[in-house]
Amino acid sequence: ETSLLVLESAQHLSADGVGIFLLPNSFFRLSKNGVRTSLAKFGLFVNAVIGLPAGVFSPVTAIPSNIVFISRTQKLKLFVGQLAEGTDYQQLLQNLRKHVPGASAELGLLVEDSDFISWQQIAATAEEERLVKRSGLTAVRLMDAVLTVNLAKRTDDAFENIPNAVYLPLIGTSPAVASLSNLRIKPHNYAQLVVRSDIADAEFLAGFFNSPLGRKVRESMLAGNFIPKLSKQTISEGRVYVLPSRAQQEVTAVAREIQDLRLSLEA
C-alpha cells in the first residue's frame, strides 16, 4: 500500500519536479511486479537515497528508514549517503545537489541502482573492504567453501553431528561455533555450514565469523525489515576470507592457547 501511494503521488510530478518520500528498506526489494521495479515504466526514477538510523522515529517504529528522491530525470548512478548524528549535513546536501561522491561513504557514494539494497548493507560492505585491505586474507565465495548449508526445524532437537561443520547464528550476535555442544541459542536459529576441508578448518572459520571482519560479513548478509536475519539465499551470496591451510592451523592453535590462558586467569 505504501509503495502504491508513492507511485500514485509521483505520477503528478512535472518534468523538473522532485518527490521526496520517507520509506523503509523493504521498498528496495527487487520483485518482478513490485513498484520499485516498475517505476521506469511510468517515466519515474529513484535518483538518491539518504539512510536514516534505526530508531530515529521510535517509539512509532524502530525499523531503518530512508529519504528517497524520485523524479522524471534518470541518472547514470544512484546517489546514497547517511544522515545521522555528527554528519556534516551541509556537505551531504551539497554533494546530493551536485550528485557527486563525498569524502566518506556517509557524505555520498555513487552506486549502481540495481545493487542498492539498504544503507546498512553498503556501510557493512565498505567496512568489510577496509578491514580486508589490512588483513592479508583471501576472499572466497561462501558457497565455494562449504559442501552444504543445513537449517534445523523447530521440532528438531539438533543437527546431525557432521565433522568439520560451523554453526552460524541466523539472528543476533551470538558467536559462531564449531561444535554442537557449544550452541548458545536454540538449534533452529543456526545454519549448519558443512565446510570443505580443502578450503577451511571449521574452527578457523567459526573464529573468522566472530572477528570484527567476520561480523561485518555477517551484517552484509542480513535481510528483513523487522528482525534482520540470515537465510540460505543470503548465505549463498556471501563470502568469507581465509588463509592457507597451514596458517589456519597456526591461527587455530594460538586461539586455543589464548582461550586456555583466559580460563586459567579466570580460575
Secondary structure in CASP SS format (residue, H / E / C, confidence):
PFRMAT SS
TARGET T0000
AUTHOR 0000-0000-0000
METHOD secondary structure of the structure
MODEL  1
E C 1.00
T H 1.00
S H 1.00
L H 1.00
L H 1.00
V H 1.00
L H 1.00
E H 1.00
S H 1.00
A H 1.00
Q C 1.00
H C 1.00
L C 1.00
S C 1.00
A C 1.00
D C 1.00
G C 1.00
V E 1.00
G E 1.00
I E 1.00
F E 1.00
L E 1.00
L E 1.00
P E 1.00
N H 1.00
S H 1.00
F H 1.00
F H 1.00
R C 1.00
L C 1.00
S C 1.00
K C 1.00
N C 1.00
G C 1.00
V H 1.00
R H 1.00
T H 1.00
S H 1.00
L H 1.00
A H 1.00
K H 1.00
F H 1.00
G C 1.00
L C 1.00
F E 1.00
V E 1.00
N E 1.00
A E 1.00
V E 1.00
I E 1.00
G E 1.00
L E 1.00
P C 1.00
A C 1.00
G C 1.00
V C 1.00
F C 1.00
S C 1.00
P C 1.00
V C 1.00
T C 1.00
A C 1.00
I C 1.00
P C 1.00
S E 1.00
N E 1.00
I E 1.00
V E 1.00
F E 1.00
I E 1.00
S E 1.00
R C 1.00
T C 1.00
Q C 1.00
K C 1.00
L C 1.00
K C 1.00
L E 1.00
F E 1.00
V E 1.00
G E 1.00
Q E 1.00
L C 1.00
A C 1.00
E C 1.00
G C 1.00
T C 1.00
D C 1.00
Y H 1.00
Q H 1.00
Q H 1.00
L H 1.00
L H 1.00
Q H 1.00
N H 1.00
L H 1.00
R H 1.00
K H 1.00
H C 1.00
V C 1.00
P C 1.00
G C 1.00
A C 1.00
S C 1.00
A H 1.00
E H 1.00
L H 1.00
G C 1.00
L E 1.00
L E 1.00
V E 1.00
E C 1.00
D H 1.00
S H 1.00
D H 1.00
F C 1.00
I C 1.00
S C 1.00
W H 1.00
Q H 1.00
Q H 1.00
I H 1.00
A H 1.00
A H 1.00
T H 1.00
A H 1.00
E H 1.00
E H 1.00
E H 1.00
R H 1.00
L H 1.00
V H 1.00
K H 1.00
R C 1.00
S C 1.00
G C 1.00
L C 1.00
T E 1.00
A E 1.00
V E 1.00
R E 1.00
L H 1.00
M H 1.00
D H 1.00
A H 1.00
V E 1.00
L E 1.00
T E 1.00
V E 1.00
N E 1.00
L E 1.00
A C 1.00
K C 1.00
R C 1.00
T C 1.00
D C 1.00
D C 1.00
A C 1.00
F C 1.00
E C 1.00
N C 1.00
I C 1.00
P C 1.00
N C 1.00
A E 1.00
V E 1.00
Y E 1.00
L E 1.00
P E 1.00
L C 1.00
I C 1.00
G C 1.00
T C 1.00
S C 1.00
P C 1.00
A C 1.00
V E 1.00
A C 1.00
S C 1.00
L H 1.00
S H 1.00
N H 1.00
L C 1.00
R C 1.00
I C 1.00
K C 1.00
P H 1.00
H H 1.00
N H 1.00
Y E 1.00
A E 1.00
Q E 1.00
L E 1.00
V E 1.00
V E 1.00
R C 1.00
S C 1.00
D C 1.00
I C 1.00
A C 1.00
D C 1.00
A H 1.00
E H 1.00
F H 1.00
L H 1.00
A H 1.00
G H 1.00
F H 1.00
F H 1.00
N C 1.00
S C 1.00
P H 1.00
L H 1.00
G H 1.00
R H 1.00
K H 1.00
V H 1.00
R H 1.00
E H 1.00
S H 1.00
M C 1.00
L C 1.00
A E 1.00
G C 1.00
N C 1.00
F C 1.00
I C 1.00
P C 1.00
K E 1.00
L C 1.00
S C 1.00
K H 1.00
Q H 1.00
T H 1.00
I H 1.00
S H 1.00
E C 1.00
G C 1.00
R E 1.00
V E 1.00
Y E 1.00
V E 1.00
L C 1.00
P C 1.00
S H 1.00
R H 1.00
A H 1.00
Q H 1.00
Q H 1.00
E H 1.00
V H 1.00
T H 1.00
A H 1.00
V H 1.00
A H 1.00
R H 1.00
E H 1.00
I H 1.00
Q H 1.00
D H 1.00
L H 1.00
R H 1.00
L H 1.00
S H 1.00
L H 1.00
E H 1.00
A C 1.00
END
